[in-house]
């Protein structure tokens, strides 16, 4: 039996000081490959966003790309994205200090998209998939965690009806 997601509790956890420019900012790293509704909702919505993949992109790749979206507690689009994230593993949530911009976060997370295996082959690392991140982060050394977090202070995965928080330090 699954536990129902409490959207209001999640919003209170993500924005405990309210949604102001001086409070930590919340972003979603949304995985466009999880659902065909993700990319259009982001690209034609009203929230600030950046694609982690560099342009130019084919329409197919643009639809499946990871997007970093700046959320706002009172935004209907943010609420819908949080709801869908809880139901369909749309991505992870990132909390960063107020001075860190969406662009700075994008540049950081973009560096994590590719890893090398033992044979030196370049592989796409889907760290923004909550099913990957929630298994990977607990195995990280301190240095690896610092590399993953970069300027972010907290990362969140939706689990069992609520948010699982990973702290940078």
HUTA-V170697 format. One record per backbone hydrogen bond with DSSP energy under -1.0 kcal/mol. CO is the residue of the C=O (numbers start at 1). NH is the residue of the N-H. Records with the same first field share a line. If there is no record, write none. Layout:
# HUTA-V170697
CO->NH + NH
This chain:
# HUTA-V170697
6->10
7->11
8->12
9->13
10->14
11->15
15->18
18->20
25->96
26->71
27->94
28->69
29->92
30->67
31->34
35->38
37->41
38->42
39->43
40->44
48->70
50->68
58->62
59->63
60->64
65->32
66->52
67->30
68->50
69->28
72->75
75->79
76->80
77->81
78->82
79->83
80->84
81->85
82->86
83->87
84->88
85->89
90->31
92->29
93->156
94->27
95->153 + 154
96->25
97->100
101->105
102->106
103->107
104->108
105->109
106->110
108->111
109->112
110->113
113->125
115->123
117->120
121->117
123->115
125->127
126->129
129->132 + 133
130->134
132->136
133->137
136->139
137->140
141->145
142->146
143->147
144->148
145->149
146->150
149->152
153->168
154->95
155->166
156->93
157->164
159->162
161->6
162->159
164->157
166->155
